[in-house]
Amino acid sequence: MEFAKLIRERYSVRSYKSIPVEEEKLQAVLEAARLAPTAANRQPFRVFVIPTEGRREELGKVCSPDWFAEAPLVLAVVALKDKCWVRKYDQRPYGEVDAAIVMDHMVLAAHDQGLGTCWIGMFHPEAARELLELGEEMDPIAFTPLGYSSDVPGPKKRRPLEALVVDMRGE
Ligand SMILES: Cc1cc2nc3c(=O)[nH]c(=O)nc-3n(C[C@H](O)[C@H](O)[C@H](O)COP(=O)(O)O)c2cc1C
């Protein structure tokens, strides 16, 4: 799909069909994660592919809305705190930034495959740690359901460019 169309069309899907996601579509989404840029190319992340079948109760503890576990799959991006690049001037770790880019690559690739997603930041970190059996150095950053939408997009509510861009040309 043309990129401009893709980013215009993508929306957060909060209702899913229970039909399965084809393996090749899942692989296309995961390949987008693999190709995502990361600081110093450290690739300090893991993507978890979680089948929802038989896990709805556990997933409900991670994120409460019913639609979270409605799709056949949920994806999680976990940052590896001990592997990420750290900016030397102020010791800022970039693992969360890397993980966000990975999730966004997957979300866009999913739409390209005709699949719906919804970024989830509102999850219970401890329940997520338990579900994914994460060690101390692994930091769950974001989840998304992955499946076919049974939702309809609302209007895109965005601020005008002037409110978002500081154009310093001509100063
Ligand atoms: C970092 C991040 C966290 C988000 N967390 C949630 C969430 O926990 N639950 C939810 O329903 N939507 C969540 N969203 C989706 C946003 O609400 C949504 O992207 C925004 O309202 C714009 O709508 P659109 O994605 O349909 O264009 C999140 C989005 C981002 C980027």
PDBQT file of the ligand as one rigid body, heavy atoms in Angstrom, charges set to zero:
ROOT
HETATM    1  C1  LIG A 201       2.108   4.985  23.207  1.00  0.00    +0.000 C 
HETATM    2  C2  LIG A 201       0.632   4.772  22.998  1.00  0.00    +0.000 A 
HETATM    3  C3  LIG A 201      -0.130   4.185  23.989  1.00  0.00    +0.000 A 
HETATM    4  C4  LIG A 201      -1.487   3.927  23.784  1.00  0.00    +0.000 A 
HETATM    5  N1  LIG A 201      -2.202   3.265  24.746  1.00  0.00    +0.000 NA
HETATM    6  C5  LIG A 201      -3.500   2.970  24.529  1.00  0.00    +0.000 A 
HETATM    7  C6  LIG A 201      -4.229   2.204  25.477  1.00  0.00    +0.000 A 
HETATM    8  O1  LIG A 201      -3.712   1.769  26.493  1.00  0.00    +0.000 OA
HETATM    9  N2  LIG A 201      -5.532   1.920  25.212  1.00  0.00    +0.000 N 
HETATM   10  C7  LIG A 201      -6.149   2.350  24.060  1.00  0.00    +0.000 A 
HETATM   11  O2  LIG A 201      -7.328   2.051  23.870  1.00  0.00    +0.000 OA
HETATM   12  N3  LIG A 201      -5.476   3.076  23.131  1.00  0.00    +0.000 NA
HETATM   13  C8  LIG A 201      -4.172   3.386  23.331  1.00  0.00    +0.000 A 
HETATM   14  N4  LIG A 201      -3.454   4.090  22.390  1.00  0.00    +0.000 N 
HETATM   15  C9  LIG A 201      -4.124   4.485  21.144  1.00  0.00    +0.000 C 
HETATM   16  C10 LIG A 201      -4.357   6.009  21.062  1.00  0.00    +0.000 C 
HETATM   17  O3  LIG A 201      -5.422   6.366  21.902  1.00  0.00    +0.000 OA
HETATM   18  C11 LIG A 201      -4.631   6.370  19.599  1.00  0.00    +0.000 C 
HETATM   19  O4  LIG A 201      -3.513   6.051  18.813  1.00  0.00    +0.000 OA
HETATM   20  C12 LIG A 201      -4.952   7.848  19.407  1.00  0.00    +0.000 C 
HETATM   21  O5  LIG A 201      -6.146   8.195  20.096  1.00  0.00    +0.000 OA
HETATM   22  C13 LIG A 201      -5.117   8.212  17.928  1.00  0.00    +0.000 C 
HETATM   23  O6  LIG A 201      -6.127   7.428  17.332  1.00  0.00    +0.000 OA
HETATM   24  P1  LIG A 201      -5.819   6.477  16.088  1.00  0.00    +0.000 P 
HETATM   25  O7  LIG A 201      -4.725   5.521  16.492  1.00  0.00    +0.000 OA
HETATM   26  O8  LIG A 201      -7.114   5.782  15.791  1.00  0.00    +0.000 OA
HETATM   27  O9  LIG A 201      -5.370   7.354  14.940  1.00  0.00    +0.000 OA
HETATM   28  C14 LIG A 201      -2.112   4.346  22.565  1.00  0.00    +0.000 A 
HETATM   29  C15 LIG A 201      -1.330   4.940  21.568  1.00  0.00    +0.000 A 
HETATM   30  C16 LIG A 201       0.013   5.142  21.761  1.00  0.00    +0.000 A 
HETATM   31  C17 LIG A 201       0.835   5.738  20.637  1.00  0.00    +0.000 C 
ENDROOT
TORSDOF 0
